[in-house]
Amino acid sequence: MIVITGGAGFIGSNLAAALEERGESEIVICDRFGPGDKWRNLGKRELALLLPPEELLDYLEDQGPKIQAVFHMGAISSTTEPDIDLTLQTNFTLSQKLWRWCTNTGTRFIYASSAATYGDGSAGFDDNSAALGTLRPLNAYGWSKHLFDRRVMRLSAGRGSRASQWVGLKFFNVYGPNEYHKGSMRSVVHQVFEGVRAGKRATLFRSHNPQYADGGQLRDFIYVRDCVSVILWLYDNPDVSGLFNCGTGQARSFKDLAEAVFRALGKEPEIDYIDTPLEIRDKYQYFTEARMDRLRAAGYQGTPTPLEEGVRDYVQSFLTAPDPYR
């Protein structure tokens, strides 16, 4: 039996689909659905059980040895969430409880961290544990993830840990199917696509840093299927534990990304630039690029999908399809 927290969300639902395709039939989803269409992310899946988060720990205690692995993808992922206490309760406190249960029972534990832990990038993007103390996240979301990363590294170094495998993945800028429910937190691919489909020009943030041209802000954009590929490789290699980056290792500009959306739709790019909102301007990352050395050294040999290919597949296979859900 496999448990996926945040299993109706973006990465979680793609992971559930991939596990089902591999023949896993006992998949338990822990998530909240709310009044919208988030349920459609799981509309094609055969599931063993759906649980709200408040019932998860009791369920784990009840099932015990039947649980083979916990994939902890659930989180408050909004970088602008105003309720810091809720963010910490979900991303730090609950995560510690799950870590403790998995450690005490020897259950494999793979969780989602974030590139937001790297802050403005001035301390680099090295996923070596020795660099953790130098990182300064720019928002509460990144801080909550960073707190848990640091706690896990300290606890994993302690005596008596019986967790057969633990992995934290620092996801960079992920895009792909099943992100429709994320509102303003959707990828720029999805946001640009909606505007272009409505006959509008694309809108990107103007640069307020003289080192970067408008639209030249750089991110490590990774297609969600590549994230799932990494997770499944780790699932197949239970001897690998640690904190790892999950990106492509190559930064690309928002302008590149927007132009790829236009070309996937057979259109010439038309892009306007607006000022970055003042409330996020001093917290804005101008450059992110995953260092992938440690995951490669651990044995992962997967090749990331090139940006233009990933955007084209997302647009043509999902966003413009009659059934856009994975």
C-alpha positions in Angstrom: 0.0 0.0 0.0 1.3 3.5 -1.0 0.2 6.7 0.6 0.4 10.0 -1.3 -0.2 13.2 0.6 -1.3 16.1 -1.7 -2.3 13.3 -4.1 -5.0 15.3 -5.8 -2.6 18.2 -6.4 -0.2 18.9 -9.2 2.9 16.6 -8.7 0.9 14.2 -6.4 -1.7 13.4 -9.1 0.9 12.9 -11.8 2.7 10.5 -9.4 -0.5 8.6 -8.7 -1.0 8.2 -12.5 2.5 6.9 -13.0 2.3 4.5 -10.1 -1.0 3.1 -11.5 0.5 2.7 -14.9 3.3 0.6 -13.3 0.6 -1.7 -11.8 0.3 -0.4 -8.3 -3.3 -1.0 -7.2 -3.4 0.0 -3.5 -2.9 3.8 -3.7 -4.2 5.9 -0.8 -4.7 9.6 -1.4 -4.6 12.2 1.4 -5.8 15.6 0.3 -8.5 18.2 0.5 -10.7 18.8 -2.6 -12.8 21.9 -1.8 -15.7 23.1 -4.1 -13.8 23.3 -7.4 -12.6 20.8 -10.0 -9.5 19.5 -8.3 -11.1 16.1 -8.1 -10.7 15.8 -11.9 -6.9 15.4 -11.4 -7.8 11.9 -10.0 -10.8 11.3 -12.2 -9.1 8.5 -14.2 -7.5 6.7 -11.2 -8.6 3.6 -9.3 -7.9 4.3 -5.7 -7.9 2.3 -2.5 -9.0 5.2 -0.2 -9.3 9.0 0.0 -8.4 10.6 3.3 -8.6 14.2 4.7 -5.3 15.2 6.4 -6.8 15.2 9.9 -7.3 11.4 9.6 -4.0 10.5 8.1 -1.9 9.8 11.3 -4.7 7.6 12.8 -4.9 5.7 9.5 -1.1 5.1 9.4 -1.2 3.9 13.0 -4.0 1.5 12.1 -2.5 0.1 8.9 1.1 0.0 10.1 3.2 -2.7 8.2 0.8 -2.6 5.3 2.2 0.8 4.3 5.1 0.4 1.9 6.0 4.1 1.3 4.7 7.6 2.1 5.1 10.1 -0.7 4.6 13.4 1.1 3.8 15.9 -1.7 1.1 17.8 0.3 1.9 21.4 1.4 0.7 25.0 1.5 2.6 25.9 -1.7 1.6 29.5 -2.2 4.5 31.9 -1.9 2.1 34.7 -0.9 0.1 32.8 1.7 -0.6 35.4 4.5 -1.4 32.8 7.2 2.1 31.9 8.4 0.8 29.8 11.2 -1.1 27.6 8.8 1.9 27.3 6.5 4.1 26.2 9.4 1.5 23.8 10.8 1.1 22.1 7.4 4.7 22.3 6.0 6.7 21.9 9.1 4.7 20.4 12.0 2.7 17.8 10.1 5.8 16.9 8.1 7.7 16.2 11.3 4.9 13.9 12.5 5.0 11.9 9.3 8.8 11.7 9.4 8.6 10.4 13.0 6.0 7.8 12.1 8.0 6.6 9.1 11.2 6.5 11.1 9.6 4.6 14.0 8.1 2.0 11.6 10.9 1.8 9.1 8.6 3.0 6.3 10.1 4.7 3.2 9.5 8.4 3.1 10.0 10.7 0.1 8.9 14.3 0.5 8.7 17.5 -1.5 11.0 20.4 -0.6 11.4 23.4 -2.8 14.0 25.6 -4.6 12.3 28.5 -2.7 14.7 27.4 0.1 17.6 29.0 -1.8 16.2 32.5 -1.5 17.8 35.0 -3.9 20.4 32.4 -4.9 23.4 34.4 -3.5 24.4 31.3 -1.5 24.3 29.1 -4.6 22.1 26.1 -5.4 24.1 23.4 -3.8 22.0 20.6 -2.3 24.9 19.5 -0.1 23.7 19.4 3.6 26.8 21.5 4.6 25.3 24.5 2.7 21.9 24.5 4.5 22.9 26.9 7.2 23.9 29.5 4.7 20.5 29.7 2.9 18.1 32.6 3.5 14.6 32.0 2.0 12.7 35.0 0.8 9.2 34.0 1.9 7.4 32.0 4.6 6.8 29.1 2.2 10.5 28.7 1.4 11.3 29.1 5.1 8.9 26.4 6.2 10.4 24.0 3.7 13.9 25.0 4.8 13.0 24.4 8.4 12.0 20.9 7.7 15.0 20.1 5.5 17.3 21.2 8.3 15.4 19.2 10.9 15.4 16.1 8.7 19.2 16.4 8.1 19.8 16.7 11.9 17.4 13.8 12.8 18.7 11.5 10.1 22.2 11.9 11.5 21.1 10.8 14.9 21.3 7.4 16.3 18.4 4.9 16.2 16.8 6.0 12.9 15.1 3.0 11.4 13.7 4.7 8.3 14.7 2.3 5.4 14.8 5.3 3.0 14.2 9.0 3.3 14.5 11.5 0.5 13.8 15.3 0.2 13.4 16.7 -3.3 14.0 20.4 -3.9 11.6 20.9 -6.8 12.5 23.9 -9.1 9.9 25.5 -11.4 7.6 22.7 -12.4 5.1 22.9 -15.2 2.7 20.4 -16.8 -0.8 18.8 -16.7 -3.0 18.8 -13.6 -2.0 22.3 -12.3 -5.3 23.9 -13.3 -6.5 24.3 -9.7 -3.5 26.3 -8.6 -4.8 29.8 -9.4 -2.1 32.4 -9.4 0.5 29.7 -8.5 0.0 28.0 -11.9 3.1 27.9 -14.1 3.7 30.7 -16.5 3.2 28.2 -19.3 -0.4 27.8 -18.3 -1.0 31.5 -17.7 0.5 32.5 -21.0 -1.5 29.8 -22.8 -4.8 31.1 -21.4 -4.1 34.6 -22.6 -2.9 33.6 -26.0 -6.0 31.3 -26.5 -8.1 34.3 -25.6 -6.4 36.4 -28.4 -4.3 38.4 -26.0 -0.6 39.2 -25.9 1.6 37.5 -23.3 2.4 39.6 -20.2 5.7 39.1 -18.3 7.3 41.0 -15.4 9.7 43.8 -16.3 13.2 43.4 -14.8 14.1 45.7 -11.9 17.6 44.4 -11.9 20.1 45.9 -14.3 21.8 42.6 -14.8 18.7 41.1 -16.5 16.7 42.3 -19.5 12.9 42.4 -19.4 11.8 38.8 -19.6 15.4 37.7 -19.1 14.8 36.6 -15.5 16.1 33.0 -15.4 14.5 29.9 -13.9 15.2 26.1 -14.0 11.9 25.0 -15.6 11.3 21.3 -15.3 8.4 19.3 -16.9 6.4 17.4 -14.3 7.0 14.0 -16.0 10.7 14.5 -15.3 10.0 15.1 -11.6 7.9 11.9 -11.5 10.8 10.1 -13.3 13.1 11.1 -10.5 10.6 10.0 -7.8 10.1 6.6 -9.4 13.8 6.1 -9.8 14.2 6.7 -6.1 11.3 4.4 -5.3 13.2 1.7 -7.3 16.4 2.4 -5.5 15.6 2.2 -1.8 19.3 2.4 -0.8 19.4 6.0 -1.9 18.6 8.6 0.8 19.3 12.3 1.1 18.3 15.8 0.1 18.5 16.3 -3.6 17.7 19.1 -6.2 15.1 18.2 -8.8 15.6 20.4 -11.8 17.1 20.3 -15.3 20.4 21.9 -14.4 19.9 24.5 -17.1 18.3 27.9 -16.5 16.1 29.4 -19.2 14.4 32.8 -19.4 10.7 33.6 -19.0 10.9 35.1 -22.5 12.1 31.7 -23.8 9.2 30.0 -22.0 6.5 32.4 -23.4 7.9 32.2 -26.9 7.7 28.4 -26.7 4.0 28.6 -25.8 3.3 30.8 -28.8 5.2 28.4 -31.1 3.4 25.4 -29.7 0.2 27.1 -30.8 1.6 28.0 -34.2 1.7 31.7 -33.5 4.4 34.4 -33.5 5.3 35.7 -30.0 3.7 38.9 -28.8 4.9 39.9 -25.4 4.3 43.0 -23.2 6.1 43.8 -19.9 4.6 45.1 -16.7 6.2 46.2 -13.4 6.8 43.5 -10.8 4.3 44.2 -8.0 5.9 46.1 -5.1 4.7 43.5 -2.6 6.9 40.8 -4.1 9.6 42.9 -5.8 12.1 42.6 -2.9 11.5 38.8 -2.7 11.8 38.1 -6.4 14.3 35.5 -7.6 16.1 36.5 -10.8 18.1 33.3 -11.2 17.6 29.7 -10.2 19.5 26.7 -11.6 19.6 23.3 -10.0 23.0 21.6 -9.4 22.3 18.0 -10.2 25.7 16.5 -9.4 24.7 14.7 -6.3 21.6 13.0 -7.8 23.7 12.0 -10.8 26.4 10.6 -8.5 23.7 8.6 -6.7 23.0 6.9 -10.0 20.1 8.7 -11.6 20.7 8.8 -15.4 17.5 10.3 -16.7 17.7 13.1 -19.3 15.4 16.1 -18.7 13.0 17.1 -21.4 14.2 20.2 -23.3 12.1 23.3 -22.6 10.6 23.7 -26.1 9.7 20.0 -26.2 8.1 19.9 -22.8 6.0 23.1 -23.5 4.9 21.7 -26.9 3.8 18.4 -25.3 2.0 20.2 -22.5 0.2 22.5 -24.8 -0.7 20.1 -27.6 -1.3 16.9 -25.6 -3.1 18.5 -22.7 -4.0 22.2 -22.7 -5.6 22.0 -26.2 -7.0 18.5 -25.8 -10.7 17.8 -25.1 -9.7 16.0 -21.9 -6.8 18.0 -20.5 -6.3 15.9 -17.3 -3.5 13.3 -16.9 
